[in-house]
Amino acid sequence: MGDTDDQTPEPAPAANRPGLRHVAFQVNDVRGVVERIQEAGWQTVGEVVNYEDTFLLCYVRGPEGLIVELAERLKGTTG
């Protein structure tokens, strides 16, 4: 009864919490960047995913809990 489930998601921060919660960067090789930042001790939030055959996306938890989105535009797409 007193046990906590490690899979319990963190509660979402309040909408009016000061500071940034999410930033995004377009990169040329999302898998390569993810590999390097994991070596530096950052944790991914999920896996690299293909978003509508337009982008490869991955989220990582950076300093102070900031979520960093990495996006690689797939070849042959415009935008």
MOVEN-V685477 format. One record per residue. N is the residue number from 1. RES is the residue in one small letter. OMEGA is omega in degrees with one decimal (none if undefined). D_FIRST is the distance of its C-alpha to the first C-alpha in Angstrom with 2 decimals. Layout:
# MOVEN-V685477
N	RES	OMEGA	D_FIRST
N	RES	OMEGA	D_FIRST
This chain:
# MOVEN-V685477
1	m	-180.0	0.00
2	g	-178.7	3.80
3	d	174.9	5.52
4	t	179.6	8.28
5	d	179.7	10.61
6	d	-178.7	14.09
7	q	179.9	15.74
8	t	-179.0	14.73
9	p	176.2	18.22
10	e	176.3	19.42
11	p	178.6	20.39
12	a	178.0	24.14
13	p	178.4	26.22
14	a	-178.6	28.12
15	a	-178.1	31.42
16	n	177.7	33.39
17	r	-180.0	31.94
18	p	174.1	35.01
19	g	179.8	36.00
20	l	174.4	35.85
21	r	-172.4	32.86
22	h	171.8	34.76
23	v	-178.5	38.17
24	a	176.7	39.94
25	f	171.9	42.65
26	q	-178.2	44.88
27	v	-179.9	45.45
28	n	-176.9	47.79
29	d	-174.3	45.41
30	v	-179.4	41.72
31	r	177.3	40.69
32	g	178.3	42.83
33	v	179.5	41.44
34	v	179.2	37.82
35	e	-178.9	38.73
36	r	-177.5	40.33
37	i	174.5	37.57
38	q	176.6	34.92
39	e	179.4	37.21
40	a	175.6	37.17
41	g	177.1	33.36
42	w	-179.9	32.49
43	q	173.8	29.64
44	t	174.1	30.28
45	v	-173.4	28.21
46	g	-176.1	28.58
47	e	172.3	31.79
48	v	-179.1	35.47
49	v	175.2	36.16
50	n	-180.0	39.45
51	y	174.9	39.78
52	e	-179.5	42.37
53	d	179.0	44.63
54	t	-178.6	45.50
55	f	160.2	43.16
56	l	-177.2	40.88
57	l	171.5	37.98
58	c	177.1	35.29
59	y	176.9	33.04
60	v	177.1	32.23
61	r	-177.7	30.36
62	g	-177.9	33.04
63	p	177.1	33.50
64	e	176.1	31.23
65	g	179.5	29.13
66	l	177.5	32.19
67	i	179.6	32.09
68	v	177.4	35.38
69	e	176.1	36.60
70	l	-176.2	39.19
71	a	175.8	41.54
72	e	177.0	44.31
73	r	-179.2	46.81
74	l	-179.7	47.72
75	k	178.7	51.41
76	g	177.4	53.46
77	t	179.6	51.47
78	t	177.2	52.88
79	g	none	51.55
